[in-house]
Amino acid sequence: MTKLSVNINKVATIRNARGGNLPDVLQVAKDCESFGAQGITVHPRPDERHIRYQDVRDLKPLITTEFNIEGNPIESFRDLVLEVLPAQVTLVPDAHDAITSNAGWDTKKNQLFLKEICKFFHTAGIRTSIFIDPIPEMIKYAAEAGCDRVELYTEAYAKEYPTNREKAIAPYVAAAEEAAKCGLGLNAGHDLSLVNLNYFYKNIPGLLEVSIGHALICDALYMGLEKTIQSYLNQLL
């Protein structure tokens, strides 16, 4: 079974644009779970332009499914994750000024650092996932770093899907096969949508979790949150 984890960053973006507490990020997270989502993802950044560090603290006691915190493991992020103790931490190499995540880790170049970080979170009993491009060599080095899972960065797949979905999916199939050989669990995320999710799901072996935020929240503006989450869950059948 592939779980749907809803990234609620965009909800926080709307709230922060006006100030106050509308929409209520905590209530939206609870609603996502009640509508069937099997996890909640947040990506706090140092400038707190969407999810704030305090949001992460406030969300922890409310979430009854799986809490996934993703981000660049700078010191403040590490301290926050260690304080909150989510089920999973996803390591993302995004720069402080990046609009959104735009690349996976070079796990060969950053091998020693990633080993240290994975050990740091494992000591606290937190499952670790490394955000990665669909490159078999990078997956091998991710496994050597000691992570539990890798999350495939799917922007390239989403961009090429409309013109050549077979070509778009091919490197992700190879990456999934390599992850299985290395004994790694497999997640995926970034630009997955109602347009391309089902094909990805049907062709990627061993897919444990997809993390979806931007497209899902956009769809919810038209369809409503409950219907949207059900629609995404239906793509994973």
N, C-alpha and C positions, 0 to 999 in steps of 0.2 A: 504494500500500500504506500502510495506517495502522499505525504502530508502537505497541506497548504498552510504556509505561514504568511500572515498578512503584515506587510511593512506599513506602519502607520505614520511614517515621517511626514507625508504630505498633509495629513490631518493637522499636524502640529504647525506646518508651514502656514496654513490658512489661519489658524488661531493667532500665530505670532504677527501676521500681517496687520491685524486690527487691534491686538492687545486684548486683555480680558481672558475669558476662558471659553470662548465659542469658536469652533466646536470643542467639546470636552474630550480631550485625548483619552482620559481614563475610561470614560463611558463608551467611547468608540471601541476601545480594546475589548471591553466586556461584551459589547454587542457583537463584535466579530466572532468571539468564541461562541456566544449563544446561537449565532447563525450558522455555525458549523466549522469555522476555521480551527485547525488543529495546532496553531501556534501564532505567536505575535513576535514580530521582528522590529527592532528599533536600531537606528544608526546615529548615535549622538556624536556631534562634531564639536570641536573646541569652541567655535563661535556661537554654538547653540542656536543656529538659524532656523532649526526646526525642532527636533526632539531636544529637550533640555536634560541636563544631568539629573535635576530633581524629578523630572518626569519618569526617568528610569527607576529611581528609588520608589516613587509612588506606585508605579505599575507592578512591581514585584509581588506584593501581597495580594494583588487582585487577580493575577493571571492564574488560571487553573489548568491550562494546557501546557505548551512548551514556550519558554521565554528565550529568545535568541537576540543577543546583543552583538552588533557588528561594528567594526571600526578599526582605525589605525591604532595599534597598541602602544601609543605614547604613554607616559607615566600617569597622567590624569585618567586616561581610559582604563589602564590596568587597575588603578586604585578603585575606580567606580565598579568595574566588573567584580573585583574581589569583594567589595562591600555588598553587592547585590546578589551574587552567586546565581546566575541564570543557569538553565540547563545546557546552553551552548553559547560559545563565543566564536564569532567568525572574524578572522583577521583579514583586514582589507588595507592595501597600501595606498590609500588616497591621501593626496596632499591636503594641507589645511585649507587651501583656496579652491579646491576642486568643486565644481558644481554638483557632480555626482561621481560615483566610482567609474573609472575609465580604463582600468587595467588590472590584471592579476599580478600576483607576486612573481618575481624572478626567484624561485625557490633554491636555485643553485647558488646565485650570488649572495642571497640572504640566509644561507643555510644555518650558520651559527646563531644568528639572531632569532630565527624562527624556532630552533631547538630550545633556546633559552625561554622563549615566550610560551611554547607548548608545555614545557616542564612546569613553568610558573603557574599556569592555569590548571594543569593536571593535578598539581599538589593540592589545589582547592577543590578537586572533584568536578571540574567543569569540562565538558566535552569541547574539543577544539576543532574548528574547521578553517581551512585556508582557502581564500578566494584566489582563483587561478584561471588562467587562459587554458583552452583545450589543447595542451601540448604534452604529449606523453612524458617527455624528459622532465618537465616541471612537476608532473605528478609523482614521478619516481623520487625526486628530491623532497617533495612535500612529505612523502611517506617516511623518508629518512629523518626528516625533522621531528617526527613523532606525533603528527596530528592524527585525529580520529577520522576526519572526513575532509574532503575538498568540496568547495562550491564552484561549479563551472560558471564562468562569466559569459553570459549568453547574448550580449549585445550584437556580436558579429552574426550569430545565428538569426536573430530577429531582423537585422538589416537585409540579409540575403534571402530570407525565407520567401518574400513575395515573388522573386524572380526565379529562384532555383532552390527549392526546399531540400532536394536530395543532396546537392552540393553543400548547402548550409549545414545540414545535420551531420555530414560525414566526419569532420574532425571531433565532434562531440561523442559520436559512437566510439571512435578510437580511444578517446580520453576515458570514457566510461569503462571500456574493456581493460585499459591500463590500471585504472583505479581498483577494479576488481582483482587484478593480478597482485596488486600491492596490498590488498586487504583493507582498503579504505572505503568508508561509506561515501555516498555521493549525494550532494545537494546541487541546486542550480538556481540562478537568479540574474536578473537585469533585463528589462524590456520583454519579458515573457508577457503574453496577453491572451485574450480570448481568440485571437486570430491564429496564433502559432503554438499555443501550449499543448494542445492535444497531440499534434504530430510529434512534438518533442518527447512528450510522455510515452507515446507508443513505440518510439524508436530508441530510447535510451535505457539500456538494461540496468537494473539495480538502483533506480532513482528513488531516494528516500524522502526528499523534501524539496519543494520549490518555495522561494521567498519572493513575493510579488507585492509591489506597492503602487507605483505611479499609475500603471494602466488600470489596476483594480479600482483605485480611488477615482480616476477619471470616469470609468464605466459607472461607478456608483452615483455620479452626478446625474446620470440619465436614467439608470435602472433602479436606483435605491440600493442601499448596502446589503440588505438581506438577499435580494434577488441576484445581485452581482456575485456574492460569495457562493451561492448555490450554483451559479453558472460556471464559476471557476472549478468548483468541486466536481461538477459534471464532466469537465474536460479531463479529469484524472480517473475516469472509470474505464 
